[in-house]
Amino acid sequence: MMRIDAIWLATEPMDMRAGTETALARVITVFGAAKPHCAYLFANRRANRMKVLVHDGIGVWLAARRLNQGKFHWPGIRQGSELELDAEQLQALLLGLPWQRVGAGSVITIL
């Protein structure tokens, strides 16, 4: 398995016709660089398709996922151009679940 230290989500939609080079250029534009052992997530405007670009330290991998029903719970652009997710949030996102309610973001601190 590939080592992934950080998972970054871009809030602006990306054209899903983009190939590896275009997705890599988008990562550099949005995040400033494609860092080793990081995953970068993009969705289309409807949020029913997602592309993930992973830099494994040697090269890049590009994967795609499509939901047949429903859509990914993608944050709006007003929350910034990028967000960092943890592994638990990524798993929820990939399943189409509301990932914002999972992981560190769901900690209760006040009664």
Backbone bond lengths (Angstrom), bond angles and torsions (degrees), N, CA, C in turn:
res aa  C-N    CA-C-N  psi(-1)  N-CA   C-N-CA  omega(-1)  CA-C   N-CA-C  phi
1 M - - - 1.450 - - 1.527 109.81 -
2 M 1.298 114.57 152.87 1.461 120.69 177.49 1.528 109.73 -80.36
3 R 1.307 114.94 144.33 1.459 120.65 175.42 1.526 108.21 -84.53
4 I 1.325 116.26 125.43 1.461 121.11 177.00 1.518 107.39 -124.44
5 D 1.330 115.50 114.23 1.459 121.47 -178.27 1.522 112.91 -90.45
6 A 1.325 117.58 -29.42 1.466 121.15 -178.10 1.525 109.40 -142.64
7 I 1.321 115.32 143.28 1.464 122.20 179.62 1.522 106.83 -121.81
8 W 1.322 115.80 120.24 1.463 121.67 -177.13 1.514 110.14 -115.78
9 L 1.320 116.22 136.67 1.453 123.06 -179.67 1.522 108.87 -115.39
10 A 1.333 116.80 126.76 1.464 121.87 175.50 1.519 108.39 -90.43
11 T 1.323 117.23 132.74 1.465 120.28 -175.80 1.530 113.01 -84.94
12 E 1.332 117.92 -23.67 1.465 120.13 179.25 1.520 110.08 -80.63
13 P 1.331 118.37 139.82 1.464 120.73 -178.69 1.526 112.39 -66.97
14 M 1.341 114.54 154.02 1.460 121.78 177.68 1.520 108.83 -126.75
15 D 1.316 116.53 146.00 1.459 122.73 175.89 1.523 108.32 -67.27
16 M 1.321 117.70 122.12 1.455 121.48 -176.11 1.531 113.25 -74.58
17 R 1.316 117.58 -3.78 1.472 119.96 172.93 1.526 110.82 -77.91
18 A 1.317 116.88 -8.29 1.464 121.80 -177.80 1.521 110.69 -62.56
19 G 1.311 115.44 134.62 1.457 121.63 175.33 1.515 110.28 -93.13
20 T 1.311 115.73 -167.23 1.459 121.38 -176.44 1.524 112.65 -59.84
21 E 1.319 117.78 -46.84 1.468 120.72 -177.40 1.527 111.55 -65.26
22 T 1.316 116.99 -42.53 1.464 120.72 179.35 1.522 110.72 -66.98
23 A 1.330 117.11 -41.32 1.467 120.49 178.02 1.526 110.82 -64.82
24 L 1.329 117.15 -39.67 1.459 120.90 177.70 1.530 110.83 -64.40
25 A 1.319 116.78 -41.22 1.467 120.72 176.74 1.525 110.31 -62.50
26 R 1.319 117.03 -38.16 1.470 121.18 178.78 1.525 110.98 -66.63
27 V 1.340 117.22 -39.58 1.466 121.37 176.56 1.521 109.82 -59.44
28 I 1.319 116.74 -46.11 1.462 120.94 -179.24 1.523 110.84 -64.04
29 T 1.327 117.32 -39.99 1.467 121.53 178.87 1.524 111.56 -65.16
30 V 1.325 117.41 -47.18 1.463 121.67 -174.68 1.532 112.37 -79.31
31 F 1.338 116.84 -43.54 1.463 120.86 -172.19 1.529 113.68 -104.59
32 G 1.323 117.15 -7.68 1.459 120.30 178.24 1.509 114.64 91.89
33 A 1.330 117.88 -27.95 1.469 122.92 179.27 1.524 108.64 -169.60
34 A 1.309 115.70 159.12 1.462 121.47 172.46 1.521 106.39 -100.66
35 K 1.317 116.32 101.07 1.458 121.23 -175.19 1.526 110.86 -84.63
36 P 1.327 117.35 145.16 1.474 120.20 178.15 1.523 111.51 -59.25
37 H 1.316 115.20 143.27 1.462 124.24 176.70 1.521 112.39 64.16
38 C 1.331 115.72 34.18 1.462 122.08 175.66 1.523 109.51 -124.45
39 A 1.321 115.78 148.02 1.456 122.79 175.79 1.524 108.16 -114.02
40 Y 1.330 116.42 140.17 1.458 122.76 -178.17 1.525 108.07 -124.82
41 L 1.334 116.72 124.56 1.459 122.36 -175.19 1.519 110.92 -109.77
42 F 1.337 115.14 138.10 1.461 123.14 177.32 1.525 108.80 -135.77
43 A 1.316 116.66 147.54 1.465 121.73 175.90 1.524 109.09 -125.37
44 N 1.337 114.94 162.08 1.465 119.17 174.03 1.532 108.80 -82.04
45 R 1.319 116.38 177.20 1.462 121.56 -176.18 1.530 112.29 -60.99
46 R 1.328 117.96 -36.79 1.470 121.71 179.87 1.522 112.76 -79.57
47 A 1.323 117.25 -12.84 1.471 124.33 -179.57 1.527 112.56 63.11
48 N 1.331 117.56 29.61 1.464 119.97 173.95 1.537 111.71 -106.84
49 R 1.324 116.58 -1.32 1.463 122.34 176.02 1.525 108.83 -132.82
50 M 1.325 115.07 146.33 1.456 120.83 -178.41 1.523 109.20 -138.62
51 K 1.321 115.99 145.05 1.459 122.00 171.34 1.511 107.79 -123.28
52 V 1.332 115.23 141.24 1.453 122.44 179.94 1.518 107.76 -125.07
53 L 1.330 115.80 122.71 1.451 121.12 175.71 1.527 107.39 -107.31
54 V 1.329 116.65 126.47 1.464 121.90 -179.48 1.517 108.53 -119.94
55 H 1.324 116.09 129.27 1.465 122.04 173.03 1.526 105.31 -98.58
56 D 1.334 117.36 112.43 1.465 121.06 -175.31 1.525 113.86 -91.24
57 G 1.323 117.09 7.13 1.454 120.79 -179.03 1.516 112.78 99.60
58 I 1.317 116.97 -18.28 1.465 122.53 179.02 1.519 110.61 -117.30
59 G 1.316 115.81 -43.89 1.464 122.35 -179.27 1.507 109.49 -152.32
60 V 1.329 116.16 -164.97 1.459 119.94 -179.69 1.525 110.39 -121.55
61 W 1.318 115.34 149.70 1.454 124.51 176.67 1.519 107.14 -119.71
62 L 1.312 116.69 140.53 1.461 121.16 176.51 1.522 107.95 -125.36
63 A 1.319 115.89 123.80 1.463 122.06 179.08 1.515 108.91 -123.33
64 A 1.319 116.07 153.64 1.462 121.59 179.46 1.525 109.24 -127.88
65 R 1.323 115.93 148.75 1.466 122.33 176.45 1.522 107.66 -139.61
66 R 1.328 115.36 139.59 1.462 121.15 178.65 1.514 108.71 -131.69
67 L 1.318 115.85 136.30 1.454 120.98 173.95 1.520 108.52 -94.13
68 N 1.318 117.28 131.18 1.460 120.89 177.99 1.523 111.57 -75.84
69 Q 1.330 116.26 -28.82 1.457 121.28 177.16 1.523 108.40 -134.81
70 G 1.294 116.09 146.61 1.455 120.77 178.03 1.518 111.92 76.90
71 K 1.321 115.36 -163.40 1.455 120.01 179.95 1.520 109.76 -151.19
72 F 1.318 115.32 162.99 1.452 121.28 176.72 1.525 108.94 -72.48
73 H 1.305 117.17 145.61 1.467 121.80 177.85 1.526 107.43 -82.10
74 W 1.325 115.26 86.93 1.460 121.55 -174.89 1.527 109.73 -98.57
75 P 1.320 117.76 133.85 1.468 119.62 179.27 1.524 111.29 -70.34
76 G 1.306 116.24 157.40 1.457 120.96 178.28 1.516 111.89 -80.25
77 I 1.316 116.02 163.64 1.463 122.58 -179.76 1.525 110.67 -63.33
78 R 1.309 117.87 -27.25 1.471 121.13 -177.18 1.530 111.81 -64.19
79 Q 1.324 118.26 -15.98 1.464 120.99 179.01 1.527 111.69 -87.04
80 G 1.320 118.35 9.99 1.460 122.01 -177.12 1.513 109.48 107.62
81 S 1.314 116.92 171.28 1.459 120.05 -176.70 1.518 112.91 -87.86
82 E 1.347 117.44 -12.18 1.458 120.61 -178.29 1.518 110.86 -152.12
83 L 1.326 115.96 151.78 1.459 123.17 177.29 1.526 108.20 -138.61
84 E 1.328 116.57 149.21 1.460 119.97 174.66 1.521 108.79 -101.62
85 L 1.326 116.40 135.26 1.458 122.80 179.20 1.517 109.10 -114.24
86 D 1.338 116.54 157.61 1.451 119.49 170.97 1.532 108.35 -99.32
87 A 1.321 117.13 174.82 1.465 121.63 -174.95 1.528 112.11 -61.63
88 E 1.323 117.30 -38.25 1.460 121.64 179.49 1.536 111.09 -65.61
89 Q 1.320 116.61 -41.24 1.463 120.89 177.64 1.523 110.53 -65.84
90 L 1.331 117.33 -38.97 1.467 120.63 178.00 1.522 110.96 -61.44
91 Q 1.319 117.51 -44.06 1.464 120.31 179.49 1.529 111.12 -60.33
92 A 1.321 117.20 -42.22 1.467 120.85 178.13 1.526 110.28 -64.83
93 L 1.325 117.60 -43.71 1.463 121.99 179.65 1.519 110.87 -60.16
94 L 1.331 117.34 -45.52 1.465 121.35 -178.66 1.523 112.65 -62.13
95 L 1.326 116.63 -27.73 1.458 120.94 178.18 1.526 112.86 -86.95
96 G 1.331 116.37 -5.24 1.461 120.20 -178.61 1.513 113.05 85.57
97 L 1.325 117.24 15.96 1.459 121.63 -179.74 1.530 110.52 -90.67
98 P 1.322 118.34 160.72 1.472 120.95 178.53 1.532 110.77 -72.40
99 W 1.301 116.86 91.50 1.467 124.00 -174.52 1.526 113.16 -65.45
100 Q 1.338 117.40 -21.17 1.463 120.32 -178.75 1.532 111.66 -64.55
101 R 1.325 117.34 -19.53 1.469 121.80 -178.18 1.525 112.58 -93.99
102 V 1.333 117.01 3.54 1.464 121.97 -175.68 1.524 109.20 -113.37
103 G 1.308 116.99 150.37 1.455 121.43 174.18 1.517 112.94 80.05
104 A 1.324 115.28 -151.08 1.466 121.77 -174.73 1.525 112.56 -60.61
105 G 1.323 117.72 -28.02 1.457 120.95 -178.88 1.507 114.26 -69.36
106 S 1.343 117.52 -15.05 1.463 120.18 -177.22 1.532 112.79 -103.17
107 V 1.312 117.60 14.22 1.456 121.91 -179.66 1.527 109.83 -69.42
108 I 1.318 116.58 133.46 1.470 122.27 177.39 1.512 107.20 -96.21
109 T 1.330 116.92 123.57 1.460 120.41 -177.11 1.532 113.12 -117.66
110 I 1.336 118.87 -13.89 1.462 121.88 -177.50 1.522 108.79 -130.63
111 L 1.337 116.41 137.07 1.474 121.14 175.73 1.497 111.03 -100.30
